[in-house]
């Protein structure tokens, strides 16, 4: 370390309380603009328990840090930046998202074949059928409708259940628990969170046991037959994989679908561009992912050792938070970042993370979102809000920005 090297945050403003919830799905939380305006790449924040962490405000530094193996995803580390008491609760498993190094690489390689672009594109007819079926049901019930409860929640859930071979007949059970451990995480006690996550784990534990006994056609059955049976994957590890895939695929994709719909309804000139030229949907999806960035606080790490970058040091044991909606609005990377532009080239957004921990299900999420949004506005070109936007309610307790309902008419 040279004499010119300083500890992260030197000369920066006093630490502010964090997280800062959004009031609107497509607007930055109050305070983010002030953070961005400081011009500092790292800012100190104070967490719910009085702990300290660093918030990354700039896109280039976020990419560099997410590629740095000295940042750990281990949530059991005392310096990991938890955003609620529930996150300090002990869990009956260690998930892929919490692993580092060789363990992470081994488990991730087991899942990659199921999530390649080619494999996911083969699911397009099935996803289209699922979307059409849910729209048929919503339209049959008539206008107005709740787009969240009648469409956005069901489509991603049905798709991931089919991929994993999880019985969709049980969706009300695990969707309620998924909502509890994600949307309600910020208001649960550690014991309440532990109980809820334990119920999901127990459900999947039983399901995996059945798949080990008689493997089905889905991913759980495949891994049970090829990995667990041959001793290269433990039973509990497969249960943890299934849990993370089931919860993450439902919550983030559902939230993005409803938030992206609202964003387009609030930006009718951009929606008109897509309706006039449907070929734009693929590229526009990247802009919608950048603009909504619903998994705002999903990217959190702790420094395993000192990290020096550009004369700035993050000390070993210090937490690092990379808010997606903040770094995806970096004006140095995205011109006029607070404006939705469906013609923008936004592929380098960080909505799915970056580096070795980038979202393994991103190809599936992209396809579900593209098919669902395009079909929704093709079949209901007159879709509009049924209530003033000011009356919409959000949940952001678990770090995922979620509309609790979205009343619409057509």
C-alpha positions in Angstrom: 0.0 0.0 0.0 1.4 3.4 -1.0 1.2 6.6 1.0 -1.4 7.8 -1.5 -3.7 4.9 -0.9 -6.7 5.8 1.3 -9.4 3.8 3.1 -12.7 3.6 1.1 -15.0 6.5 1.7 -12.3 9.0 2.9 -13.7 12.5 2.5 -17.2 11.1 1.7 -20.4 12.3 3.4 -21.5 10.8 6.7 -23.0 7.4 6.5 -26.8 7.4 5.7 -29.3 4.8 6.8 -29.7 1.9 4.3 -31.6 0.4 2.5 -33.7 3.2 1.1 -37.0 1.8 -0.3 -38.5 2.9 -3.6 -41.9 4.7 -3.8 -42.3 3.8 -7.4 -41.1 0.8 -9.4 -39.5 2.9 -12.1 -38.1 5.8 -10.1 -34.9 5.8 -8.0 -35.4 5.6 -4.3 -35.2 9.0 -2.5 -31.5 9.5 -1.7 -30.0 7.6 -4.6 -29.8 10.7 -6.8 -27.9 12.4 -4.0 -25.5 9.5 -3.8 -25.0 9.6 -7.5 -24.4 13.4 -7.4 -21.5 13.0 -5.0 -19.4 11.6 -7.9 -17.8 9.2 -5.4 -17.7 5.5 -6.4 -18.1 4.3 -2.9 -20.2 5.7 -0.1 -20.6 4.6 3.6 -24.0 3.5 4.8 -25.4 2.4 8.2 -27.5 -0.8 8.2 -30.6 -1.7 10.4 -28.4 -3.2 13.2 -25.9 -0.3 13.3 -23.4 -2.1 11.1 -21.5 -0.3 8.4 -21.1 -1.2 4.7 -20.1 0.4 1.4 -22.5 1.2 -1.4 -21.1 1.2 -4.9 -22.5 4.0 -7.0 -20.8 3.6 -10.3 -21.2 1.0 -13.0 -17.5 0.4 -14.0 -16.4 -0.2 -10.4 -19.4 -2.5 -9.8 -18.3 -4.7 -12.8 -14.7 -4.8 -11.6 -15.7 -5.7 -8.0 -18.1 -8.4 -9.2 -15.3 -10.0 -11.1 -12.9 -9.9 -8.1 -12.6 -13.2 -6.2 -11.6 -11.3 -3.1 -15.3 -10.4 -2.6 -17.2 -13.3 -1.0 -20.9 -14.2 -1.1 -20.8 -16.0 2.2 -23.8 -14.7 4.2 -22.5 -16.4 7.3 -19.6 -14.0 7.5 -20.2 -11.5 10.3 -19.4 -8.6 7.9 -21.9 -9.6 5.3 -24.3 -6.7 4.8 -27.6 -8.0 5.9 -30.6 -5.7 5.4 -33.0 -7.1 7.9 -33.0 -9.3 11.1 -34.4 -12.2 9.1 -31.2 -12.5 7.1 -29.2 -13.2 10.2 -31.3 -16.3 10.8 -29.6 -19.7 10.5 -30.7 -21.7 7.5 -30.9 -25.5 7.0 -28.8 -25.2 3.8 -26.1 -23.3 1.9 -27.3 -22.2 -1.5 -25.4 -21.7 -4.8 -25.6 -17.9 -4.3 -23.8 -18.1 -1.0 -20.9 -20.3 -2.2 -17.4 -19.2 -3.3 -14.5 -20.7 -5.2 -14.4 -24.4 -6.1 -17.7 -25.3 -4.4 -19.6 -22.7 -6.4 -17.9 -23.7 -9.6 -18.7 -27.4 -9.2 -22.4 -26.8 -8.3 -22.9 -24.2 -11.0 -21.5 -26.5 -13.7 -24.2 -29.1 -12.8 -26.9 -26.6 -13.7 -25.5 -24.9 -16.8 -26.7 -27.5 -19.3 -30.3 -26.9 -18.3 -30.0 -23.1 -18.8 -28.1 -22.7 -22.1 -29.6 -20.4 -24.7 -30.3 -23.3 -27.0 -32.0 -25.3 -24.2 -34.1 -22.4 -23.1 -35.1 -21.4 -26.7 -36.5 -25.0 -27.1 -39.0 -24.0 -24.3 -40.4 -21.1 -26.3 -43.5 -23.0 -27.6 -44.3 -24.2 -24.0 -43.8 -20.7 -22.6 -46.0 -19.2 -25.3 -48.7 -21.7 -24.5 -48.4 -20.9 -20.8 -48.7 -17.1 -21.4 -51.7 -17.6 -23.8 -53.4 -19.8 -21.2 -53.1 -17.3 -18.4 -54.2 -14.4 -20.6 -57.2 -16.5 -21.8 -58.2 -17.0 -18.1 -57.7 -13.3 -17.2 -59.6 -12.1 -20.3 -62.4 -14.6 -19.6 -62.9 -13.1 -16.1 -63.3 -9.7 -17.7 -62.0 -6.2 -17.2 -60.8 -4.8 -14.8 -58.2 -7.4 -13.6 -55.2 -7.6 -11.3 -52.3 -8.2 -13.6 -50.1 -9.4 -10.7 -52.4 -11.9 -9.2 -54.0 -13.2 -12.4 -51.0 -13.2 -14.7 -47.5 -12.0 -13.5 -47.3 -14.3 -10.6 -48.5 -17.4 -12.4 -46.5 -17.4 -15.7 -42.9 -17.6 -14.2 -44.1 -20.1 -11.5 -45.7 -22.4 -14.1 -42.5 -22.3 -16.2 -40.1 -23.1 -13.4 -42.3 -25.8 -12.0 -42.3 -27.5 -15.4 -38.6 -27.2 -15.7 -37.9 -28.6 -12.2 -40.9 -31.1 -12.3 -42.5 -29.5 -9.2 -46.3 -30.1 -9.1 -48.0 -26.8 -9.9 -51.0 -28.0 -8.0 -49.0 -27.0 -4.9 -48.3 -23.5 -6.2 -50.5 -21.7 -3.6 -48.5 -23.2 -0.8 -45.0 -22.4 -2.1 -46.0 -19.1 -3.6 -47.3 -17.9 -0.3 -44.1 -18.9 1.4 -41.9 -17.4 -1.3 -43.7 -14.1 -0.8 -43.1 -14.4 2.9 -39.4 -15.0 2.7 -38.8 -12.3 0.0 -41.4 -9.5 0.1 -42.0 -9.8 3.8 -38.4 -10.5 4.8 -37.8 -7.0 6.2 -40.6 -7.3 8.7 -40.1 -10.9 9.8 -38.2 -11.8 13.0 -35.3 -14.2 12.6 -37.4 -17.1 14.0 -40.4 -16.3 11.6 -38.1 -16.3 8.6 -36.4 -19.5 9.7 -39.8 -21.2 10.1 -41.0 -20.1 6.6 -37.8 -21.0 4.8 -37.9 -24.3 6.7 -41.3 -25.1 5.4 -40.2 -24.6 1.8 -37.1 -26.6 2.4 -39.2 -29.4 4.0 -41.6 -29.4 1.0 -38.7 -29.8 -1.5 -36.9 -32.3 0.8 -39.8 -34.6 0.4 -40.1 -33.9 -3.3 -36.4 -34.6 -3.9 -36.7 -37.9 -1.9 -39.5 -38.9 -4.3 -37.3 -38.0 -7.3 -34.4 -40.0 -6.0 -36.7 -43.0 -5.6 -38.4 -42.5 -9.0 -36.7 -39.8 -11.2 -39.1 -37.7 -13.3 -38.4 -35.9 -16.5 -37.5 -32.5 -14.9 -34.2 -31.0 -13.7 -34.6 -32.4 -10.2 -35.1 -35.9 -11.5 -32.1 -35.6 -13.8 -29.8 -34.4 -11.1 -31.1 -37.0 -8.7 -30.4 -39.8 -11.2 -27.1 -38.5 -12.6 -25.6 -36.8 -9.5 -27.1 -37.8 -6.2 -27.3 -41.5 -7.2 -23.6 -41.5 -8.1 -22.4 -39.6 -5.1 -21.3 -36.3 -6.8 -24.1 -34.3 -5.2 -25.6 -34.7 -1.8 -29.4 -34.9 -1.1 -29.4 -31.7 0.9 -27.5 -29.9 -1.8 -30.1 -30.8 -4.5 -32.8 -29.6 -2.1 -31.0 -26.3 -1.8 -30.6 -26.0 -5.5 -34.3 -26.6 -6.1 -35.3 -24.1 -3.4 -33.2 -21.3 -4.8 -34.3 -21.9 -8.4 -38.0 -22.1 -7.4 -37.9 -18.9 -5.2 -35.7 -16.8 -7.4 -37.4 -17.6 -10.7 -40.8 -16.8 -9.3 -40.1 -13.7 -7.4 -37.7 -11.7 -9.6 -39.3 -12.6 -13.0 -42.8 -11.9 -11.7 -41.8 -8.6 -10.2 -40.0 -7.6 -13.4 -43.0 -8.5 -15.5 -45.4 -6.4 -13.5 -43.0 -3.5 -13.1 -42.1 -3.5 -16.8 -45.8 -3.5 -17.7 -46.4 -0.5 -15.5 -43.3 1.3 -16.9 -44.6 0.9 -20.4 -48.1 2.1 -19.5 -46.5 5.1 -17.9 -44.4 5.7 -21.1 -47.0 5.4 -23.8 -44.7 6.9 -26.5 -42.2 4.1 -25.9 -44.9 1.4 -25.9 -46.2 2.8 -29.2 -42.7 2.3 -30.7 -42.8 -1.4 -29.7 -46.3 -1.9 -31.0 -45.4 -0.3 -34.3 -42.2 -2.5 -34.6 -42.4 -5.8 -32.7 -38.9 -6.6 -33.8 -37.7 -4.2 -31.1 -39.0 -6.3 -28.2 -35.8 -8.2 -27.7 -33.6 -5.2 -27.4 -36.3 -3.2 -25.5 -36.3 -6.0 -22.9 -32.7 -5.1 -21.9 -33.7 -1.5 -21.4 -36.7 -2.5 -19.3 -34.4 -4.7 -17.2 -32.0 -1.8 -16.7 -34.7 0.7 -16.0 -36.7 -1.4 -13.5 -33.8 -3.3 -11.8 -36.2 -4.9 -9.4 -33.6 -7.0 -7.6 -32.1 -3.8 -6.3 -30.3 -5.2 -3.3 -29.6 -8.8 -4.4 -26.0 -8.0 -5.1 -24.2 -7.9 -1.8 -20.8 -9.2 -0.8 -18.1 -9.0 2.0 -14.4 -8.5 1.4 -12.4 -11.6 2.2 -9.2 -9.5 2.2 -8.2 -6.0 1.5 -9.1 -4.8 -2.0 -7.3 -1.8 -3.5 -8.7 -0.2 -6.6 -7.7 3.2 -8.0 -6.1 4.2 -4.7 -9.2 3.2 -2.7 -9.2 0.3 -0.2 -12.1 -1.9 1.0 -10.9 -3.5 4.1 -11.2 -7.3 4.8 -14.5 -7.9 6.6 -16.3 -4.9 5.2 -19.6 -5.3 3.5 -20.2 -4.1 -0.1 -23.7 -3.4 -1.5 -24.2 -2.9 -5.3 -27.7 -1.5 -5.8 -28.7 -2.5 -9.3 -31.0 0.5 -9.9 -28.2 2.9 -8.9 -25.4 1.5 -11.0 -27.8 0.9 -13.9 -28.5 4.6 -13.9 -24.9 5.7 -14.1 -24.9 8.7 -16.5 -21.3 7.9 -17.5 -22.5 4.7 -19.0 -26.1 5.3 -20.0 -26.9 8.7 -21.5 -29.9 10.3 -19.8 -30.3 7.3 -17.6 -33.5 8.2 -15.9 -35.4 8.2 -19.2 -36.8 5.0 -20.7 -35.6 4.5 -24.3 -36.6 1.2 -25.8 -34.2 1.8 -28.7 -31.2 2.1 -26.4 -28.4 -0.5 -26.4 -28.5 -1.5 -22.8 -27.1 -5.0 -22.9 -24.3 -4.1 -20.4 -26.7 -3.5 -17.5 -26.2 -5.4 -14.3 -29.8 -6.4 -13.6 -28.6 -10.1 -13.6 -25.3 -9.4 -11.8 -21.9 -9.9 -13.3 -18.9 -12.3 -13.0 -19.1 -15.9 -11.7 -22.3 -15.2 -9.7 -24.3 -13.7 -12.6 -27.8 -15.1 -12.6 -27.8 -18.7 -14.0 -31.5 -18.4 -14.9 -31.2 -15.2 -16.9 -31.8 -16.8 -20.3 -35.0 -18.3 -19.0 -36.1 -15.0 -17.4 -35.4 -13.1 -20.6 -37.5 -15.5 -22.7 -40.4 -15.5 -20.2 -40.4 -11.7 -20.0 -40.1 -11.2 -23.8 -42.9 -13.6 -24.6 -45.2 -12.4 -21.8 -44.8 -8.7 -22.5 -45.0 -8.9 -26.2 -48.1 -11.2 -26.1 -49.8 -9.1 -23.4 -49.6 -5.9 -25.5 -50.4 -7.7 -28.7 -53.6 -9.2 -27.4 -54.6 -6.2 -25.2 -53.4 -3.2 -27.2 -55.7 -0.9 -25.2 -54.4 -2.0 -21.8 -54.3 0.8 -19.3 -54.2 1.3 -15.5 -57.5 1.0 -13.7 -56.4 3.2 -10.7 -54.1 6.2 -10.4 -50.5 5.3 -10.2 -50.3 7.0 -6.8 -52.6 4.4 -5.4 -50.4 1.4 -6.3 -48.6 -0.3 -3.4 -45.1 -1.8 -3.4 -43.2 -4.1 -1.2 -39.4 -3.7 -1.0 -38.7 -5.4 2.3 -36.6 -8.2 0.9 -34.6 -6.1 -1.5 -36.8 -7.0 -4.5 -39.1 -4.2 -5.6 -42.5 -5.8 -6.0 -45.9 -4.4 -6.9 -48.4 -6.1 -4.6 -51.1 -5.6 -7.3 -51.6 -3.9 -10.7 -55.2 -3.2 -11.5 -55.7 -2.8 -15.3 -58.5 -2.4 -17.8 -58.7 -3.0 -21.6 
